[in-house]
Amino acid sequence: MAAQNKPFHIGAFLLNLAIPLAIGALGGLLTATSVKTWYPTLIKPSFNPPNTIFPPVWTSLFILMGISAYLVWRKREQIAHFPRTLALYFIQLILNLMWSFIFFYAREIGMALIEIFILLAVIITNARVFYKIDKLAGLLFIPYILWVSFAALLTYSIYTLN
């Protein structure tokens, strides 16, 4: 049976949404103190968005990741390399969390800059793999790629200014 004709699985869908949202929540916990204390002391570029922008953007991106993962999960029986695909997805989630830890918790801007470029490469790879499995699943990663590219520029700017 083709994936398009498979019934919608609410439990699997919610689990696929919950995983990236939980990673995001954990990242939020890691950043909470530094966002209020350390981050305001940094010199930031003129294009730095207000702090209120970050939570809704990240929540939206984590929801898109969850939807994308669900679309791929629906085709798991057709994917010979599904465990590797799943591992790649989780690696990018872990790298996403690690950036928050390195930048905000450890306050290591230079290391965060290196890490975000690795994260971006893994996100692009993840998007390409997902796209080969399900075009929409891959396309749903485009806003994430764009935002992390912006975050990389922002990280670079903060690093050079401080």
C-alpha positions in Angstrom: 0.0 0.0 0.0 1.4 3.4 -1.0 2.2 5.8 1.9 -0.3 8.3 0.5 -3.1 5.8 1.0 -2.1 4.8 4.6 -4.3 6.0 7.4 -3.2 8.9 9.5 -1.7 7.6 12.8 -2.4 10.3 15.4 -0.1 8.6 18.0 2.8 8.4 15.6 2.1 12.0 14.5 2.1 13.3 18.0 5.2 11.4 19.0 7.0 12.8 15.9 5.9 16.3 17.0 6.8 15.7 20.6 10.4 14.7 20.0 11.7 17.9 18.4 9.5 20.0 20.7 11.0 18.3 23.7 14.5 18.9 22.4 13.5 22.5 21.9 12.2 22.8 25.4 15.4 21.3 26.8 17.3 23.8 24.8 15.1 26.6 26.2 15.9 25.4 29.7 19.6 25.6 28.9 19.3 29.1 27.6 16.9 30.6 30.0 19.3 32.0 32.6 21.9 33.2 30.0 19.3 34.9 27.9 18.4 37.1 30.8 21.9 37.6 32.3 24.8 37.0 29.9 23.3 37.5 26.5 22.2 41.1 27.0 25.8 42.0 27.9 27.1 41.0 24.5 27.6 43.4 21.6 25.2 42.3 18.9 24.9 43.3 15.2 22.2 45.7 14.1 20.2 42.8 12.5 19.9 40.9 15.8 16.2 40.1 16.2 14.5 40.9 19.5 14.5 38.0 22.0 10.7 37.6 21.7 11.2 36.4 18.0 13.2 33.3 19.0 10.6 31.1 20.8 7.8 31.3 18.2 10.3 30.8 15.3 11.9 27.8 17.0 8.6 26.3 18.0 7.4 26.6 14.3 10.6 25.0 13.1 10.4 22.1 15.5 6.8 21.5 14.4 7.9 21.4 10.8 10.6 19.0 11.7 8.1 16.7 13.4 5.7 16.8 10.5 8.7 16.0 8.2 9.8 13.1 10.4 6.2 11.7 10.4 6.0 11.8 6.6 9.3 9.8 6.5 8.1 7.5 9.2 5.0 6.6 7.2 7.3 5.3 4.4 9.7 3.5 6.8 8.8 0.0 5.4 9.9 1.2 1.9 13.3 2.6 3.2 16.1 0.0 3.2 18.2 2.4 5.2 15.6 3.6 7.6 17.8 3.2 10.8 20.4 5.4 9.2 17.8 7.9 8.2 16.5 8.0 11.7 20.0 8.3 13.1 20.7 11.3 10.9 17.5 13.0 12.0 18.4 12.4 15.7 22.0 13.6 15.1 20.8 16.9 13.8 18.4 17.3 16.8 21.3 16.6 19.2 23.6 19.0 17.4 20.8 21.6 17.6 20.6 21.1 21.4 24.4 21.1 21.6 24.5 24.6 20.0 22.3 26.0 22.8 24.5 24.3 25.4 27.7 25.5 23.9 26.6 29.1 23.2 24.3 29.9 26.1 25.2 27.5 28.9 29.0 27.2 28.3 29.2 30.7 26.8 31.8 29.5 24.3 30.9 31.6 21.2 33.8 30.5 19.1 33.0 26.8 19.7 29.3 27.5 19.0 30.4 29.0 15.7 32.2 25.9 14.7 29.3 23.7 15.9 26.7 25.6 14.0 28.4 25.1 10.7 28.5 21.3 11.5 24.9 21.5 12.4 24.0 23.3 9.2 25.8 20.7 7.1 23.9 17.9 8.9 20.6 19.7 8.5 21.2 20.1 4.7 22.2 16.4 4.5 19.0 15.4 6.5 16.9 17.5 4.2 18.4 15.9 1.1 17.8 12.4 2.5 14.3 13.2 3.5 13.6 14.8 0.1 14.6 11.5 -1.6 12.1 9.7 0.5 9.3 12.2 0.5 9.6 15.5 -1.4 7.4 17.4 1.1 9.4 16.1 4.1 12.6 17.5 2.5 11.0 20.8 1.6 9.7 21.3 5.1 13.4 21.6 6.2 14.0 24.7 4.0 12.8 27.2 6.7 15.0 25.4 9.2 18.0 25.6 6.9 17.4 29.3 6.3 17.0 30.1 10.0 20.1 28.2 11.0 22.0 29.9 8.2 20.8 33.2 9.7 21.8 32.0 13.2 25.2 31.1 11.9 25.7 34.6 10.5 24.4 36.0 13.8 26.8 33.8 15.8 29.7 34.8 13.6 28.8 38.5 14.1 28.5 38.1 17.8 31.8 36.3 17.9 33.6 39.0 15.9 32.1 41.8 17.9 32.9 40.3 21.3 
